[in-house]
Amino acid sequence: MVLTLDQPYTGHVSPGSNPQLHNVDGARIIKMSVAAGDNNVYLIECTTTGQALLIDAANEPERVVALVKQEAPDLRLVVTTHQHIDHWWALKDVVAATGAPTAAHPLDAEALPVTPNRSLVDGDTITIGVLTFEVIHLRGHTPGSIALALTERDRGRTHLFTGDSLFPGGIGKTAEPENFDTLITDVETKIFDRYPDNTLVYPGHGDDTTLGAERPHLTEWRQRGW
C-alpha cells in the first residue's frame, strides 16, 4: 500500500482521503482520518533524527502501519489520548507490526487492549529525537484523557494534540454536569490561560483550529453547559 500525502496542509481530512503533511519547525506532522467515525491519527516525525511518535492508533491498522513504514519507520512510541475504543481499535495490531512501546494515562490504561509500557501524568514530557511533548491531563471526557503540547524550538509556536477534550466549537462530551465543569475548567486553566492565540489545535475528530478562534467563545461554552 502506497499512500500519497496531500499538501498544502489545511487540517481537513476525511475517511478515505489522503493524509495531509504539515511541515513545521523541526517536525513533520501527518494527519490521517480513519473509519466512519472520522478519527484522526497523527504521526509526528523529528526531522533531525527521523524518530517518530504516533498519537491514537484509532482504526484501519493496515493504513496506519503503511503510513508509519512509508513515512517514519523509526517509531518510538504510540500514545493513546483516552480509553474510548474508537481511539485504540488498531492499537494491538499496530504494536504487533511495529514493535513500538505504548503510553497512556494510568486512569484510562485498564481499558486498553495493550498494557502501556509507560504511564503519562500531568507535566510529564516525552522526548522524540530533539522534540519535546508535554503531557496535559484534562479530566472530564474520561478520567485519564490527555493532550500533548509540542512547542517549536525556534519559532515558539505550540501544536496541541487534544484528543476528545477540545474541538472547534467546544469541549468534549461529558456524561455528568460535574464532569463538564471539571473539563472546561481544566481546558481554561491548563490550555487557554497558558498558550497564546496562535497555538494550533489538532483534535481527535474533524478539522484543526486555533486557540485564538475558540477563545472568544469560552464564556458561551460554560453558560450552555456543553
C-alpha positions in Angstrom: 0.0 0.0 0.0 1.4 3.4 -1.1 0.0 6.5 0.5 0.0 10.0 -1.1 0.4 12.9 1.3 -1.5 16.0 0.3 -0.2 19.5 0.5 -0.7 22.3 1.2 -1.9 21.5 4.7 -5.4 22.6 5.5 -6.2 20.4 8.6 -9.3 19.0 6.8 -9.1 15.2 6.2 -12.0 12.7 5.9 -12.4 9.0 5.9 -10.7 7.6 2.8 -9.0 10.8 1.9 -5.2 11.1 1.6 -3.3 12.0 4.7 -2.0 15.6 4.9 1.5 16.7 5.6 2.3 19.8 7.8 5.9 20.8 7.8 6.7 22.8 10.9 9.9 23.9 12.6 11.8 20.6 13.4 9.0 18.3 12.6 6.7 16.7 10.1 3.1 16.4 11.3 1.0 13.9 9.2 -2.8 13.8 9.8 -4.9 10.9 8.6 -8.6 10.2 9.1 -9.7 6.6 9.7 -13.1 4.8 9.7 -16.6 6.1 9.7 -16.1 8.0 13.0 -13.6 10.3 11.3 -11.0 9.6 13.9 -7.7 11.5 13.4 -4.4 9.7 13.6 -1.3 11.8 14.0 2.3 10.8 13.1 4.9 13.3 14.1 8.5 12.8 12.9 11.5 14.6 14.2 13.2 15.9 11.1 16.6 16.0 12.8 16.7 12.3 13.8 13.8 10.6 12.0 12.4 9.3 15.2 8.6 9.4 15.4 5.5 9.5 17.7 2.1 8.1 16.8 -1.0 9.6 18.5 -4.1 7.4 18.6 -3.9 4.1 16.6 -7.6 4.6 16.1 -8.7 2.2 13.3 -7.7 0.8 9.9 -4.5 -0.8 11.1 -3.3 -1.6 7.6 -3.3 2.1 6.6 -1.8 3.2 9.9 1.1 0.6 9.6 1.6 1.5 6.0 1.8 5.2 6.9 4.4 4.5 9.6 6.5 2.2 7.5 6.4 4.6 4.5 6.9 7.9 6.2 8.5 7.4 9.7 9.6 3.8 10.3 11.6 4.7 13.4 8.5 4.8 15.6 9.5 5.3 19.2 6.1 5.5 21.0 2.4 5.1 20.4 0.3 7.4 22.7 -3.4 6.8 23.3 -5.2 10.0 24.4 -8.0 8.3 26.2 -9.8 5.0 26.8 -12.7 5.2 24.3 -12.5 2.3 21.8 -12.6 4.4 18.7 -9.2 5.8 19.6 -7.5 2.5 20.1 -9.2 -0.1 17.9 -6.0 -0.6 15.8 -3.6 -0.3 18.8 -2.9 -4.0 19.2 -2.3 -4.6 15.5 -0.1 -1.5 15.1 2.1 -2.5 18.1 2.4 -6.1 16.7 3.5 -4.8 13.3 5.9 -2.1 14.5 7.1 -3.3 17.9 6.7 0.2 19.3 6.0 0.7 23.0 2.8 2.4 24.2 1.8 5.0 26.7 -1.4 6.4 28.3 -2.6 7.9 31.5 -2.9 5.3 34.3 -6.6 6.2 34.9 -7.5 5.1 31.4 -4.9 2.3 31.0 -7.0 -0.7 32.1 -9.5 -0.3 29.3 -6.8 -0.5 26.6 -6.1 -3.8 24.7 -2.3 -3.4 25.3 -0.9 -2.7 28.7 1.0 0.6 28.4 4.8 0.4 28.7 4.7 3.9 30.1 2.3 5.9 32.3 1.8 9.5 31.4 0.7 12.1 34.0 0.2 15.8 34.1 3.5 17.6 33.5 5.4 14.6 32.1 7.5 15.1 29.0 8.0 12.8 26.0 11.3 13.1 24.1 11.3 12.0 20.4 14.6 12.9 18.8 15.1 16.6 19.7 11.3 17.2 20.0 9.7 17.5 23.4 6.0 16.9 24.0 4.4 18.0 27.3 1.6 15.9 28.8 -1.5 17.8 29.9 -4.1 15.9 31.9 -7.6 17.1 31.0 -10.2 15.4 33.3 -13.8 15.1 32.3 -14.3 13.4 29.0 -12.7 10.4 30.6 -10.8 10.3 33.9 -7.4 9.9 32.1 -7.8 12.0 29.0 -4.6 13.7 28.0 -3.4 16.3 25.4 0.2 16.6 24.1 1.9 20.0 23.5 4.7 20.3 21.1 6.4 23.8 21.0 8.7 24.7 18.1 12.2 25.3 19.4 13.0 28.3 17.2 9.6 29.9 16.3 8.0 29.1 19.7 4.6 28.2 18.2 2.8 25.4 20.1 0.9 22.5 18.5 -1.7 20.9 20.8 -3.0 17.4 20.2 -6.2 17.4 22.3 -7.9 14.0 21.7 -11.6 14.4 22.5 -11.1 17.2 25.1 -11.1 20.2 22.8 -12.6 20.8 19.3 -13.6 23.6 17.1 -16.7 25.0 18.8 -16.4 23.4 22.2 -15.0 20.9 24.6 -15.5 17.1 24.5 -18.7 15.4 25.5 -19.2 14.7 29.2 -21.6 12.4 31.0 -22.4 14.5 34.0 -22.6 18.2 34.8 -19.8 17.9 37.3 -17.6 16.3 34.6 -18.4 19.2 32.3 -17.3 21.7 35.0 -14.1 19.8 35.5 -13.2 19.6 31.9 -14.0 23.2 31.0 -12.0 24.4 34.0 -9.0 22.2 33.0 -9.2 23.4 29.4 -9.4 27.1 30.6 -6.6 26.9 33.1 -4.2 24.4 31.5 -4.6 25.5 27.9 -6.3 28.9 27.3 -4.6 30.5 30.3 -1.2 29.2 29.3 -0.9 29.2 25.5 -1.3 32.2 23.0 -3.9 32.6 20.3 -1.6 31.3 17.5 -1.5 27.9 19.1 -2.7 25.2 16.7 -5.2 22.6 18.0 -5.3 19.1 16.4 -8.4 17.3 17.7 -9.3 13.7 17.8 -12.0 14.1 15.2 -12.6 16.7 12.5 -10.7 19.9 11.5 -8.0 21.8 13.2 -8.5 25.1 14.9 -6.5 27.7 16.9 -6.9 28.9 20.4 -7.5 32.4 19.0 -10.5 31.2 17.1 -12.0 29.5 20.1 -11.1 31.8 23.0 -14.0 34.3 22.5 -16.5 31.5 23.0 -15.3 30.2 26.4 -18.0 32.1 28.3 -20.6 30.8 25.9 -19.5 27.2 26.3 -19.6 27.5 30.1 -23.1 29.1 30.0 -24.6 26.5 27.6 -23.1 23.6 29.6 -21.7 21.6 26.8 
